[in-house]
């Protein structure tokens, strides 16, 4: 099960959501001769960098992308948000994220709850409702 936004989703959401709403981070930090992407649970980019200083020296080429867990995504969505697992067919399980807005319900879909919530954030942003 996907636990947090992937790098591409994180880049998109970083342009939409406040960075302090993220609770994780992707980094391309070097560890010896290996370049890897990893996550670190923390509340800010400065905190991510401080945590990494315990492991190795950072360089100017180190890149950090905030990432959001399902819990962090639900925190930025309206309180009336609901996620429902729907079986589209026997091979693919789909998730639906719904938000009640005025007299309407907005629905988005994803292969997992994180993807469904990311789609909802993007949709609400597009509609200028976030």
N, C-alpha and C positions, 0 to 999 in steps of 0.2 A: 504494500500500500504506500502510495506517495505521501510523504510527511510534510513537505515544504515546497515552495515554488522552485522551478528549475531556473537556470541562469537567464534564459530568454524572457521568461515571465517576470523574473526579478528586475531585469533592465526596464521592461515596460512599466511595471508597478512603481519603480523608483521615480518615474516622471509623473505619476498620478498621486501616490500616497505620501504622507509625511514619512521621512526616513526613520524617525523615531518610533513609528508604528511597527517596524520590522523587529523580529526577535531572533534572527539568525543572520549569517553572512556567508557568501561565496567569496573565495579568494583564489588568486593564482600564485600565491606566495611560493617562493623556492624553498625547498627543504633539501639541503645538500645539492646534489645534481639533478634532483627530480622536481619537475613542475607539476603540481596537482591542484585540482579543485577540491575544496572541502568546506564544511560548514562548522561554524563555531556558535554556540548559543551565547548571546550577549544582547545588550540593549542599544548600543550605538556603535558607529564606525570607530570612534575614538576608543571605545572599550574593546572592540575587536583587535585594534592595533596594539593596545596595551597587553591584551592576552597573548598575542603572537610574539611580543618582545620577550616573553619568557622562553620561547622556543628557539628563536633565531633573530638576527638583525634584519629589519625591513629595508627594502631598497625603493628607489623612486618608481621602479617598474611594477611594484606590487599593486594589484587592483583589488578593490573590495566592492562587492555588490550586495546590498541588503537583500535579505530573503525573508519570506513570511511563512510561518507555519499555518496550519488550518485554524488554530486558535487565534492567531494574530489577525488573520483575514476576517474571521467572524467578528472580531472586536471593531473593525473599521466599517463593517456593513451595518445597516439598520437593525434594530433589535427584533424586528419582525421577520428576519431571515430564517429560512428553513432549508434543510438539505434532505432530499429523499432519494433513496436508491430505487431505480427503475430498471426492470429487465426488458431491454429492447428486443433481445432474442437470446437464445441459449448460449451464444458465444461471447456476447458483449454485455457487460453490466454497465449501465449508464447512471449517472447521478444528476439530479435536477436541483438547482438552487432557486428558490423563489423569494421574492421580496414584495410585500404588500405596499403599494404606493397609492395614496388617496383611494379611489374606487377601482383600482386596477391591480393586477398581479403581474410582475415581471419575472420571466423564467429564463434561466440559462442552463446549459448542459455541459457535462464533462465526463471523461472516463473515470474520474475519481473525485472526491469532494474538493480537493485543492483546485483542480482544473475548473470545476463548476463555480467555485467562489471567485477565482481569477476572472473568469468570463463575466461574472456579475459585477465585479469592480469596474472592469472595462466598459460594460454596458451602462452602468450608472454614471460613470464619468462622461461617456458619450452623450448621455441625456442631460448632463449638468445637474445630476441629482445626488452627487457624492460630495 
